[in-house]
């Protein structure tokens, strides 16, 4: 029994020693492939801080230069619209007689589904669909009757707008009748949304569908942030 107890105790000591060595190795070492901690990339890819940035040579005595300016906001309400999870990164920002101007500005923001639905009207509901698409469900008056229409399409950027052109429209009923009616109601379930409430000069470049809305990416140059 004594020998057995001794073996169990020795085994436990070896296990604890191995754990201690593993913890020490983890704390004192760094991941393979790099000796320095890597920063977490910003949502606004390519618009992060730039170490060693230099102010413009023609910076006036009454002007202030900021190499980088970052803003995070859970909700932004402006111009009668709403944006959520807003992330803005400005570079080479100068404040002076012309106000606050960013040489480059990148903004990522989510347009909630309810904002687009309210714009469509007709008791519309906008929701995510399979394959990164979006679905619109609304009541439409066509051919003297009210129809509940369900339309699904891929979100795209066209002319600086968030656009969802239906690739399938379901109004119920026989296929031949559904197809004819779909052509009539198509305009009522097509999304063409302009993002408002952001500084002029920003251009919509990309849109993806999330569970809570459309995630948009906007970029611009020489953007006046505030007057």
C-alpha positions as CSV (number, residue, x, y, z in Angstrom):
1,X,0.0,0.0,0.0
2,X,2.8,2.4,0.9
3,X,4.5,1.8,-2.5
4,X,1.2,2.3,-4.3
5,X,0.6,5.6,-2.4
6,X,4.1,6.7,-3.2
7,X,3.6,6.0,-6.9
8,X,0.4,7.9,-7.0
9,X,2.0,10.9,-5.2
10,X,5.0,10.9,-7.5
11,X,2.7,10.8,-10.6
12,X,0.7,13.7,-9.3
13,X,3.9,15.8,-8.8
14,X,5.1,15.0,-12.3
15,X,1.7,16.1,-13.7
16,X,1.8,19.4,-11.7
17,X,5.4,20.1,-12.8
18,X,4.5,19.5,-16.5
19,X,1.5,21.9,-16.2
20,X,3.8,24.6,-14.6
21,X,6.3,24.2,-17.4
22,X,3.6,24.5,-20.0
23,X,2.2,27.7,-18.4
24,X,5.7,29.3,-18.2
25,X,6.4,28.4,-21.8
26,X,3.1,30.0,-23.0
27,X,3.7,33.2,-21.0
28,X,7.3,33.8,-22.0
29,X,7.0,32.8,-25.7
30,X,5.4,34.4,-28.7
31,X,3.4,32.9,-31.6
32,X,5.4,31.4,-34.4
33,X,5.9,33.7,-37.3
34,X,6.2,37.0,-35.5
35,X,8.0,38.3,-32.4
36,X,5.6,41.2,-31.9
37,X,1.9,41.3,-31.0
38,X,-0.2,42.0,-34.1
39,X,-2.9,44.6,-33.8
40,X,-6.5,43.6,-34.4
41,X,-7.5,44.8,-37.8
42,X,-10.1,47.6,-37.9
43,X,-13.5,47.0,-39.6
44,X,-12.6,49.9,-41.9
45,X,-9.9,47.9,-43.6
46,X,-7.0,49.9,-44.9
47,X,-7.9,53.0,-43.0
48,X,-6.1,52.5,-39.7
49,X,-3.5,54.6,-37.9
50,X,-0.3,55.3,-39.8
51,X,2.7,55.5,-37.5
52,X,5.2,58.2,-38.6
53,X,2.6,60.2,-40.6
54,X,3.8,63.8,-41.3
55,X,1.6,67.0,-41.2
56,X,1.3,68.8,-44.6
57,X,4.0,71.3,-45.3
58,X,1.5,74.1,-45.9
59,X,-0.3,73.8,-42.6
60,X,-1.3,77.2,-41.5
61,X,-0.6,78.7,-38.1
62,X,-4.3,78.8,-37.2
63,X,-4.9,75.2,-38.4
64,X,-4.7,71.9,-36.4
65,X,-3.7,68.6,-38.1
66,X,-4.7,65.2,-36.8
67,X,-3.0,62.2,-38.4
68,X,-5.9,59.9,-37.5
69,X,-9.3,60.4,-36.2
70,X,-11.6,57.5,-35.1
71,X,-15.2,57.4,-34.1
72,X,-17.4,54.6,-32.9
73,X,-21.1,55.1,-32.3
74,X,-23.8,52.6,-31.5
75,X,-26.6,54.6,-33.2
76,X,-26.5,57.7,-35.4
77,X,-29.8,59.5,-36.2
78,X,-29.6,62.3,-38.9
79,X,-31.6,63.5,-41.9
80,X,-34.6,61.5,-40.7
81,X,-32.7,58.2,-41.0
82,X,-30.8,55.9,-38.7
83,X,-27.5,54.0,-38.8
84,X,-26.2,51.5,-36.2
85,X,-22.8,50.2,-35.3
86,X,-21.1,53.1,-37.0
87,X,-17.3,53.0,-37.3
88,X,-15.5,55.9,-39.0
89,X,-11.7,56.4,-39.5
90,X,-10.3,59.7,-40.9
91,X,-6.8,60.3,-42.0
92,X,-4.9,63.6,-42.5
93,X,-7.7,65.6,-40.8
94,X,-7.2,69.4,-40.8
95,X,-9.3,71.9,-38.8
96,X,-9.2,75.5,-39.9
97,X,-11.2,78.2,-41.8
98,X,-12.8,75.5,-44.0
99,X,-14.0,73.5,-41.0
100,X,-12.9,70.0,-40.2
101,X,-11.8,68.2,-43.4
102,X,-10.4,64.7,-43.8
103,X,-8.2,63.9,-46.7
104,X,-9.5,60.3,-46.5
105,X,-12.5,59.0,-44.7
106,X,-13.8,55.4,-44.3
107,X,-17.1,54.6,-42.7
108,X,-18.7,51.3,-42.0
109,X,-22.3,51.3,-40.8
110,X,-25.4,49.1,-40.6
111,X,-28.7,50.3,-42.2
112,X,-31.4,48.5,-40.1
113,X,-34.0,46.5,-42.0
114,X,-36.8,48.6,-40.5
115,X,-35.4,51.8,-42.0
116,X,-35.6,50.3,-45.5
117,X,-39.0,48.7,-44.8
118,X,-40.4,52.1,-43.7
119,X,-39.1,53.6,-46.9
120,X,-40.9,51.0,-49.0
121,X,-44.2,51.4,-47.1
122,X,-47.2,49.1,-47.5
123,X,-46.5,47.4,-44.2
124,X,-43.2,46.1,-45.6
125,X,-41.0,43.7,-43.8
126,X,-37.3,43.3,-44.8
127,X,-35.3,40.3,-43.6
128,X,-32.2,38.3,-44.5
129,X,-32.5,35.3,-46.9
130,X,-30.3,32.4,-47.7
131,X,-27.2,32.9,-49.8
132,X,-26.5,36.5,-48.6
133,X,-29.8,37.7,-50.2
134,X,-32.6,39.8,-48.8
135,X,-36.4,39.3,-48.8
136,X,-39.1,41.9,-48.9
137,X,-42.7,41.0,-47.8
138,X,-45.4,43.6,-48.3
139,X,-49.0,44.2,-49.4
140,X,-49.5,45.6,-52.9
141,X,-52.6,46.7,-54.6
142,X,-52.6,45.5,-58.2
143,X,-55.3,44.7,-60.7
144,X,-57.9,46.0,-58.2
145,X,-56.9,43.5,-55.5
146,X,-54.6,43.5,-52.5
147,X,-51.8,40.9,-52.8
148,X,-49.3,39.8,-50.2
149,X,-46.0,39.7,-52.2
150,X,-42.8,38.0,-51.2
151,X,-39.7,39.0,-53.2
152,X,-36.1,37.9,-52.8
153,X,-33.0,39.3,-54.5
154,X,-29.2,40.0,-54.2
155,X,-28.1,43.2,-52.7
156,X,-25.8,45.4,-54.9
157,X,-24.4,48.8,-55.2
158,X,-25.7,50.8,-58.2
159,X,-25.2,54.5,-58.7
160,X,-24.2,55.0,-55.1
161,X,-27.4,53.4,-53.8
162,X,-28.1,50.2,-51.9
163,X,-30.2,48.2,-54.4
164,X,-32.1,44.9,-54.1
165,X,-33.6,43.9,-57.5
166,X,-35.9,40.9,-57.0
167,X,-34.8,37.6,-58.7
168,X,-37.9,35.8,-57.5
169,X,-41.4,37.1,-56.7
170,X,-44.1,35.1,-55.2
171,X,-47.7,36.3,-55.1
172,X,-49.4,33.0,-54.8
173,X,-51.8,31.4,-57.2
174,X,-51.1,29.5,-60.4
175,X,-47.7,29.9,-62.1
176,X,-49.0,31.7,-65.2
177,X,-51.0,34.2,-63.1
178,X,-48.1,34.6,-60.6
179,X,-45.7,35.4,-63.4
180,X,-48.0,38.1,-65.0
181,X,-48.7,39.7,-61.6
182,X,-45.0,39.7,-60.6
183,X,-44.2,42.0,-63.6
184,X,-46.8,44.5,-62.3
185,X,-45.7,44.5,-58.7
186,X,-41.9,44.4,-59.3
187,X,-41.3,48.1,-58.7
188,X,-43.1,47.9,-55.3
189,X,-40.7,45.3,-53.9
190,X,-37.5,46.7,-55.4
191,X,-35.2,48.4,-52.9
192,X,-33.3,51.6,-53.9
193,X,-32.0,53.1,-50.7
194,X,-29.7,56.2,-50.5
195,X,-27.7,56.3,-47.2
196,X,-28.3,59.7,-45.6
197,X,-27.0,61.5,-42.6
198,X,-23.3,61.1,-43.4
199,X,-20.9,63.8,-44.7
200,X,-21.0,64.7,-48.4
201,X,-18.3,63.2,-50.5
202,X,-18.6,59.6,-49.2
203,X,-19.3,57.0,-51.8
204,X,-21.0,53.6,-51.1
205,X,-18.6,50.9,-52.2
206,X,-19.9,47.6,-50.7
207,X,-23.0,46.2,-49.1
208,X,-23.6,42.8,-47.4
209,X,-26.6,41.4,-45.6
210,X,-26.4,40.7,-41.9
211,X,-29.0,39.4,-39.4
212,X,-29.9,42.9,-38.3
213,X,-29.5,44.9,-41.5
214,X,-27.4,45.9,-44.5
215,X,-23.7,46.4,-43.6
216,X,-22.3,49.2,-45.8
217,X,-18.8,50.4,-46.5
218,X,-18.3,54.0,-47.7
219,X,-15.1,55.8,-48.7
220,X,-14.3,59.4,-49.7
221,X,-11.6,62.0,-50.1
222,X,-11.4,65.6,-48.9
223,X,-14.6,65.1,-46.9
224,X,-15.8,68.0,-44.8
225,X,-16.8,66.5,-41.5
226,X,-18.3,69.6,-39.8
227,X,-18.7,73.2,-40.9
